[in-house]
Amino acid sequence: MNELLSPGDFWVASGHHLCDVVEHGRLAATPDLWRAFLARPELIPPEEACDAERALHAALMADPAQPVDPARIAALADADAQENFTQFLAFRDRVVPQPSLEEAWLALYREGVDGVPPILLQMLTHLVARAALEGEGDPFVLRAGELLYRAQRAGIHQGATLLADEEVVEMRGRDGGFGALGQLLVEAGAPPREVELDVLNEMNGTAYHGRSDAHDFALDIAEGREGSRGVSRMLERFIRHMFGEEVEIRAVPVIEDRAWTWHVGLDAEATAIANDLWHGKKVRQERLARILWLGVLEFRDASRVLPRVAGRPVYLALAMDAANRVRMKPQNLVAGLPLVAKEAAA
């Protein structure tokens, strides 16, 4: 386990320093990582919690991997506590048998995540995304990586296509100022300028690592901008780390391909729009305008690709919904990439 955090570290809140690094730079859970999960407010017993709930939580903090008999859950007085512990333990028991968190992430999305709380999936995605970008120094790639596990709010203005962290935007909108997160930073000695929401650029990019957990940089992903390139590079690294596939991705303004064969929507909205276009349906311009970023993916090893797609580009799309929200679903790559089974390719 990493004992020290380097000055150039980023996304410390992911908890990656609580993991062991195993083969190919992948992460393995440690008892301390499970203790971090148990520190979620949904699992910490409140003041009015019964003795059984307090005892269960204390026991799991002491030995996070211990088996828990269903009778211990049934003994909890609070129904919400029963549900929360049941869901956490089911999640833990699906993750622990896997050799790495990455393998667990893939297995969860291949087998189905019904019943798994979104917050636990988000925490797991945060960790594997952090591992995928280990050693990355480009702030545009790192900021693009936040899309993998954080919802964004989109704004198009004067040629810019800006993505800002949804939680930060809503926080600023509620109080008109720093909000709870900003206030904590100020109280910790950070000057106000460090908690302002800036658009990431070449001049302020050196500050990204120190501010990465504040999620207070906006990213411009308009065509030709560094943010658009950052999305491409981020996805290349994520696919290499998670799937072991070398790919090249470049942003494109439109899809002009009469032999359009394969696409992957990186979110629900983009998937629906791309599917309609592929099936030849007429899509209103207003809806087309929701697509914020398009990319072309090419595999380095054509033998790894389904025969009908080999040699053909794979299109990627990212869109905002009607409320200008962008919620990337990297899990769409699990079933969406046109890969042949490893066994069949061997």
C-alpha positions in Angstrom: 0.0 0.0 0.0 1.3 3.5 -0.8 2.5 5.1 2.5 3.1 8.6 1.1 1.3 10.8 -1.3 3.5 12.6 -3.8 3.2 16.3 -4.3 1.9 15.7 -7.9 -0.8 13.3 -6.8 -4.4 13.8 -7.9 -7.8 12.5 -7.0 -6.6 11.7 -3.5 -10.3 11.4 -2.5 -10.6 8.3 -4.6 -8.8 6.3 -1.9 -6.2 4.9 -4.3 -3.5 5.2 -1.7 -5.5 2.7 0.4 -5.1 0.0 -2.3 -2.3 -2.3 -3.2 -0.9 -2.1 -6.7 -0.9 -5.4 -8.5 -0.1 -6.6 -12.0 -0.3 -4.1 -14.9 -0.8 -1.2 -12.5 -4.2 -2.5 -11.4 -5.5 -2.0 -7.8 -6.4 -4.5 -5.2 -8.6 -3.6 -2.2 -7.1 -3.6 1.3 -8.9 -3.6 4.7 -8.3 0.1 4.9 -10.1 0.7 1.6 -13.2 -1.2 2.9 -13.0 0.9 6.1 -13.2 3.9 3.8 -16.4 2.5 2.3 -17.7 1.8 5.8 -17.1 5.4 6.6 -19.9 6.5 4.2 -22.7 8.3 6.0 -25.2 5.6 4.9 -23.3 3.0 7.0 -22.0 5.0 10.0 -24.5 4.4 12.8 -26.4 7.6 13.8 -26.9 8.6 17.4 -30.2 6.8 17.6 -28.8 3.5 16.2 -29.5 0.3 18.1 -26.7 -1.6 19.8 -26.8 -4.3 17.2 -26.1 -1.8 14.4 -23.2 -0.2 16.4 -21.8 -3.7 17.1 -22.0 -4.7 13.4 -20.3 -1.6 12.2 -17.6 -1.8 14.8 -17.0 -5.5 13.9 -16.7 -4.7 10.2 -14.3 -1.8 10.9 -12.1 -4.2 12.8 -12.3 -6.9 10.2 -13.9 -5.7 7.0 -13.6 -9.0 5.2 -15.4 -11.1 7.8 -18.5 -13.0 6.8 -21.8 -11.7 8.1 -24.7 -14.0 8.9 -28.0 -12.7 7.6 -29.3 -13.0 11.2 -27.0 -10.2 12.2 -28.6 -8.0 9.6 -32.1 -9.0 10.5 -31.3 -8.0 14.1 -30.9 -4.4 13.2 -33.8 -2.3 14.4 -33.7 0.2 11.5 -35.0 -1.0 8.1 -32.8 1.4 6.2 -29.7 0.2 8.1 -30.7 -3.4 7.1 -30.9 -2.4 3.5 -27.7 -0.4 3.5 -25.6 -3.1 5.1 -27.2 -5.8 2.9 -26.3 -3.9 -0.2 -22.8 -3.0 1.0 -22.0 -6.6 1.9 -23.4 -8.0 -1.4 -21.2 -5.5 -3.2 -18.1 -6.4 -1.1 -18.7 -10.1 -1.7 -18.8 -9.5 -5.5 -15.6 -7.5 -5.5 -13.4 -9.5 -3.1 -13.1 -12.7 -5.2 -11.7 -10.7 -8.1 -8.0 -10.4 -8.5 -8.2 -6.6 -8.9 -10.7 -3.8 -8.7 -10.6 -3.5 -12.4 -11.6 -7.1 -12.9 -14.4 -6.5 -10.3 -15.6 -3.4 -12.2 -15.8 -5.4 -15.5 -17.5 -8.4 -13.9 -20.1 -6.2 -12.2 -21.1 -4.6 -15.5 -20.9 -7.8 -17.5 -23.1 -9.7 -15.0 -25.4 -6.9 -14.0 -25.5 -4.2 -11.3 -29.1 -4.4 -10.2 -29.3 -3.8 -6.5 -25.9 -2.2 -6.3 -26.2 1.4 -5.0 -24.9 4.0 -7.5 -22.7 5.6 -4.9 -20.7 2.3 -4.6 -20.4 2.0 -8.3 -19.2 5.6 -8.5 -16.6 5.0 -5.9 -15.3 1.9 -7.7 -15.2 3.8 -11.0 -13.3 6.6 -9.4 -10.7 4.1 -8.2 -10.2 2.4 -11.6 -10.2 5.7 -13.4 -7.5 6.9 -11.1 -5.4 3.8 -11.8 -5.9 4.2 -15.5 -4.5 7.7 -15.4 -1.6 6.9 -13.1 1.5 8.9 -14.1 -0.5 11.2 -16.4 0.7 14.8 -16.2 -1.5 16.5 -18.8 -4.2 18.4 -16.8 -6.6 18.4 -19.8 -6.5 14.6 -19.8 -6.9 14.4 -16.1 -9.8 16.9 -16.1 -11.5 14.9 -18.9 -11.1 11.8 -16.7 -13.5 13.4 -14.2 -16.2 12.7 -16.7 -15.8 8.9 -16.0 -17.2 9.3 -12.5 -18.7 12.8 -12.0 -21.8 14.2 -13.7 -21.3 17.5 -15.6 -23.4 20.5 -16.6 -22.8 21.7 -20.1 -22.9 25.2 -21.5 -22.3 26.4 -25.0 -21.1 30.0 -25.3 -19.2 32.0 -27.9 -17.7 29.0 -29.5 -16.9 27.2 -26.3 -18.4 23.9 -25.2 -17.9 24.0 -21.4 -18.3 21.2 -19.0 -18.5 22.1 -15.3 -18.9 19.7 -12.4 -22.7 19.4 -11.7 -22.3 19.2 -7.9 -20.1 22.3 -7.8 -22.4 24.2 -10.1 -25.5 23.4 -8.0 -23.6 24.2 -4.8 -22.6 27.7 -6.2 -26.2 28.2 -7.4 -27.7 27.5 -4.0 -25.6 29.8 -1.9 -24.1 32.2 -4.5 -20.7 31.7 -3.0 -18.2 29.1 -2.0 -20.6 26.6 -0.6 -19.7 24.0 1.9 -16.8 22.6 0.0 -15.3 26.0 -0.7 -15.8 27.1 2.9 -13.9 24.0 4.1 -11.0 25.0 1.8 -11.0 28.5 3.0 -11.0 27.4 6.6 -8.1 25.1 5.8 -6.1 28.2 4.7 -6.7 28.1 0.9 -7.1 31.6 -0.5 -10.5 32.3 -2.2 -9.0 32.3 -5.7 -8.3 28.6 -5.3 -11.9 27.8 -5.0 -13.2 29.8 -7.9 -14.5 27.9 -10.9 -12.1 28.6 -13.7 -11.9 27.3 -17.3 -8.8 25.1 -17.6 -6.2 26.5 -19.9 -2.5 26.4 -20.5 -1.8 29.2 -18.0 -3.6 27.7 -15.0 -3.2 24.0 -15.8 -0.3 23.7 -13.4 -2.7 24.2 -10.6 -4.9 21.2 -11.5 -3.2 18.6 -9.3 -3.6 20.7 -6.2 -7.2 21.4 -7.0 -8.3 18.1 -8.5 -10.5 16.9 -5.6 -12.3 20.3 -5.6 -13.6 19.6 -9.2 -13.7 23.4 -9.7 -12.2 23.6 -13.2 -14.5 23.8 -16.2 -13.3 22.1 -19.4 -13.8 23.3 -22.9 -14.3 20.4 -25.2 -15.2 22.3 -28.4 -13.7 21.1 -31.6 -9.9 21.9 -31.8 -9.6 22.8 -28.1 -7.2 21.1 -25.7 -10.2 19.7 -23.7 -11.4 17.8 -26.8 -8.0 16.3 -27.2 -8.0 15.5 -23.5 -11.2 13.5 -23.9 -9.5 11.4 -26.7 -6.4 10.7 -24.7 -8.3 9.9 -21.5 -10.4 7.3 -23.3 -7.3 5.8 -24.9 -5.7 5.3 -21.5 -8.9 4.0 -19.9 -9.5 1.4 -22.7 -5.8 0.3 -22.5 -6.0 -0.1 -18.7 -9.4 -1.7 -18.5 -9.5 -3.8 -21.6 -5.8 -4.2 -22.5 -6.4 -2.8 -26.0 -4.3 -0.3 -27.8 -6.5 2.2 -29.6 -6.1 5.6 -31.3 -8.9 8.1 -30.9 -9.3 11.4 -32.6 -12.1 13.9 -32.4 -14.2 14.6 -35.5 -16.8 17.3 -36.2 -19.4 15.0 -37.8 -20.0 11.5 -39.0 -19.9 11.4 -42.8 -19.6 7.7 -43.5 -21.9 5.8 -45.8 -20.5 2.5 -44.5 -21.0 3.5 -40.9 -20.7 0.1 -39.1 -20.3 0.6 -35.4 -20.7 3.2 -32.7 -20.7 3.5 -29.0 -22.7 6.1 -27.1 -20.8 7.2 -24.0 -24.0 8.1 -22.3 -27.7 7.4 -22.5 -28.6 10.5 -24.6 -25.7 9.9 -27.1 -26.7 6.2 -27.4 -30.3 7.1 -28.3 -29.3 9.8 -30.8 -26.6 7.6 -32.5 -29.0 4.6 -32.7 -31.7 6.7 -34.4 -29.2 8.1 -36.9 -27.8 4.6 -37.6 -31.2 3.3 -38.3 -31.9 6.1 -40.7 -34.5 7.9 -38.6 -34.9 11.7 -38.9 -33.4 13.5 -35.9 -34.4 17.1 -35.2 -31.6 19.6 -35.3 -32.4 20.6 -31.8 -31.7 17.1 -30.6 -28.6 16.7 -32.8 -27.2 19.8 -31.1 -27.1 17.9 -27.8 -24.1 15.9 -29.1 -21.1 17.7 -27.7 -18.2 15.5 -28.8 -17.6 12.9 -31.5 -14.6 10.7 -31.8 -13.3 8.0 -34.2 -11.6 5.0 -32.5 -9.2 2.7 -34.4 -7.8 -0.5 -32.9 -4.0 -1.2 -33.3 -4.6 -4.9 -33.5 -7.3 -5.7 -36.1 -7.4 -9.3 -35.1 -9.0 -8.3 -31.8 -12.0 -6.8 -33.6 -15.2 -8.5 -34.8 -14.7 -9.4 -38.5 -17.5 -7.1 -39.8 -15.9 -4.2 -38.0 -12.2 -4.9 -38.7 -10.7 -2.1 -40.7 -13.7 0.1 -40.1 -13.8 3.1 -37.7 -15.7 2.9 -34.5 -17.5 6.1 -33.7 -17.9 7.4 -30.1 -20.4 10.1 -29.0 -20.9 12.1 -25.9 -24.1 14.2 -25.4 -26.0 16.3 -23.0 -29.6 15.7 -22.1 -32.5 18.1 -22.3 -31.4 19.6 -19.0 -27.8 20.2 -20.2 -26.5 17.4 -18.0 -23.7 15.1 -19.1 -23.5 11.7 -17.4 -20.8 9.6 -19.1 -21.3 5.9 -18.7 -17.9 4.3 -19.2 -19.6 0.9 -18.6 -21.1 1.3 -22.1 -17.6 0.4 -23.4 -17.9 -3.1 -21.7 -20.6 -4.3 -24.1 -20.1 -1.6 -26.7 -16.6 -2.2 -28.0 -16.6 -4.6 -31.0 -14.1 -7.0 -29.5 -13.9 -10.8 -30.1 -13.5 -13.0 -27.0 -9.9 -13.3 -25.8 -10.2 -17.1 -26.1 -11.4 -16.9 -29.7 -8.6 -14.5 -30.7 -5.9 -16.7 -29.2 
